[in-house]
Amino acid sequence: MLDNTPRFDMKKPPMRQHLLPLIWLLSFPEVLSHKNKLTKINMEGIKPPYLLLCNHNAFMDFKVATKAIFPHRANYVVAIDGFWKREWLLRLIGCICKRKFTNDVSLVRQLKRVTDRGNIAAIYPEARYSLCGTNAVLPESLGKLAKILKVPVVTLICHGHHVNSPFWNLPDHKVKGTEATMKCIFTADQLAKTDYKDIMNTIEKEFIYDDYTWQKEKGIKITYSERAKGLHKILYKCPSCMTEYKMSSNGTTLRCNACGKEWEMSELSELSAKSGPTEFSHIPDWYEWERKMVRKEIQAGTYGITLTAQTDALPNAKRYIDIGKSTLTHDMTGFTLSGTCQCDKKPYCVKIDAKSQYSVHIEYDYLGKKGDCVDLNTINDTLYVYPEGSDFSVTKMALATEELYNFYNKADL
């Protein structure tokens, strides 16, 4: 597929970050407008180089990171779509390109270059915005990466960014009093004495967060009149009638169009049924219940869906290439995408084994044009797959990807 199309050069060494005054100018006003409070722990004497691991809920994460590391430089790992039509700019500000959820050895080399020259290597290891304001699965290789880099490991965990601008409802909800904690969890000396598995365990503990719990504990009210709009993107299954893919949302109301039940979303982001029992008042609880339902399908060996889809390729940062209609299957074996590329008329079949893919990137109404999509990546290609029809949920596919990986690789779960 697209054999003669140049691919993004992943091996080109990352530049030192330029345009720092401009980066500060674009970052600090928004951070100030949300009255962000930054707390630093164990950071005395910690200077670059170090590995910075950040949680990921919204674009504001990058701006808070700029504040946290000020006045130092960093090189950020960014997905290839971030480079789209602006590769020169992203390279100029030191970004390192990555195809999501792929095992790319060249990335390790790039990060080693960054720390060896004395800069900060910044990674958002969840590799996508959190779907419901809680921590996502992390790559198991993080502990090994830390051992390779041999520099301090620092975490930056932000609170309030999801409830301010949920992945499924992006407009600024005007949340004030957001918070961030910057913490050195390993010095270089501590790192040398610690097994990579213990390093990984420590990182995972630091990455436990829940933005909705944080909001309620802080008593922060969101008066945004469309705060529930898009909530059905993550809450796709009705807990009352158990129907999937028939949920809708608008204003402050979430509704099941199959049984008619409705839930109101309060200013504290709590859900309450307008009639009958409230199955889940806490949004992440509903989401995790959906995960359990998917897990049951996988344990029974019944999970699977096949859909017709429009597919675009992003082999490099220049443009998306329409490769036409394809057939997308996600089942117990993983993802299979097949079709005939309309550009070169060659048949293709991309398979991603469930045992090898610990998570997948999804988008809601991507680019505001083609709808929800699943982002499938190989080392050489990034494929944006837009299923057709309404009887599917990319959220369910994301949950199933993680649960399939656990099913095959973590028998004790």
PyMOL commands that set and color helices and strands:
alter all, ss='L'
color gray80, all
select helices_A, chain A and resi 20-33+60-69+80-83+87-92+105-116+142-149+161-164+188-192+196-206+211-218+231-233+283-300+366-368+394-409
alter helices_A, ss='H'
color red, helices_A
select strands_A, chain A and resi 37-41+50-54+74-79+96-98+120-123+153-159+179-186+247-250+253-256+262-265+271-273+304-313+321-331+334-340+347-353+361-363+373-377+382-387
alter strands_A, ss='S'
color yellow, strands_A
deselect
rebuild
show_as cartoon
